[in-house]
Amino acid sequence: MSATNILMPTDFSENSWKAMCYAANLYKDKPCNFYIINTTEIPFHHVDTNVMTDMTATVKSTEDQITKTVALFKDLDHHPESRTELIAHLGSLSGSINNLLETFDKKDQSFIVMSTKGADEISDYLFGTVTSNIARNIDIPIYCIPNDANLDNPKNIMLAVDAKILNEVKVLNVIADLGKTFNSNVHVVNVSNQSCLFCEEAPERFVIQQYLSEVNHSFLSIKGSYVQDELMLYAEQNNIDLIVMIKRKKGFWQNLFETSNTKNMSLYGQTPLLILKEH
């Protein structure tokens, strides 16, 4: 039987604690392996000679902080079969996460839940932070949790898709599981300045319906050129609790964050984002 692994990077800030609380609440009724991860970058004063700073005091301080954090996290509401493990490494966060992933069974479901700082500009929010580095280099789903996010379970989920969704239908299983677990309404939204993606006879509509047959869901095609703006407006008007997008190596994802005329994306300061990966 496959396991569910929840990886939670922390720098002991209020933001990262908020993300950990979100993870605990999201998976409180499901047995999970929670991994609290803290990494300390190794500084070199003289790279050419490999002269390294004495890290003894830093490591000791980190051990004390992470022990307290683990204790606090264990005090939250969890499934009785869930377990919590701490991972403290010297090195990069992405390296530590990749090393941990290599120890999991390939059948395991694994997710990262980490904080974001709610930057005003979407480019900074996703491409100028530690979160963005993980999004680029780690190939598992990532929950990005702003500090002002509501911890309530997602009752309204918006899945933003493009015409390439037929190539990535397996990601719909993640949405279906969330929808069934929380009895959510899934809003499947496409924004394009071309033809309607979800017309009655469209194959995209038919395939998505099969995957979401046990979940309350609806389809909407919005005609427009500024994809990001239209998605944010829809999310605000429909009380969306979780925005889900598929990160592609190129194309839709990159275009999404390069074609907006909106600079102040305040909604991203409070709405969790789930990034699924193209395979």
WOPECOR-V139555 format. One line per field, one symbol per residue. ss: DSSP state (h for helix, s for strand, l for the rest). phi: phi as a letter, one per 40 degrees, with the letter a starting at -180 (. if undefined). psi: psi as a letter, one per 20 degrees, with the letter a starting at -180 (. if undefined). A space follows every 50 residues. Layout:
BEGIN
ss=???
phi=???
psi=???
END
This chain:
BEGIN
ss=lllssssssllllhhhhhhhhhhhhhllllllsssssssslllssshhhl sslllhhhhhhhhhhhhhhhhhhhllllllllssssssssllhhhhhhhh hlllllllsssssssslllllhhhhhhllhhhhhhhhlllssssssllll lllllsssssllhhhhhhhhhhhhhhhhhhhhllssssssssllllllll llhhhhhhhhhllllsssssssslllhhhhhhhhhhhllllsssssslll lhhhhhlllllllllhhhhllssssssll
phi=.cbbbbcbcabgccccccccccccccbcbbcbbcbcbbbbcccbcbdcbf cbcccdccccccdccccccccccccccbccccbbbbbbbchccccccccc cccccccccbbbbacbbgccccccdbbbbddcccccbbbbcbcbbccccc cccccbbbbcbbccdccbcccccccccccccbfccbccbbbacbcccbcd ccccccccdccbccbcaababbcaccddcccccccccbfccabbbbcbca gddccdbbbcbccccccccabcbbbcbcb
psi=pqropopnqqjjrhghhghhhggghhkhjppqopooppqoqopohnhhjl oqqojgggggggggghgggggghhirpqqhiqqpqqooqpaqghggghgg hiiqqiiqppqporqrjlqhphghghjkrhghgghhiplrqppooqhjqp iqqohopoopraijhhikhhihhggggggggjlqpooopppqjbrphkqh jphgggghhghkhjqpqrqpppprhnggggghggggijlphpppqpoqhr cggghhjijqjphnmhhiiipqpooqpp.
END
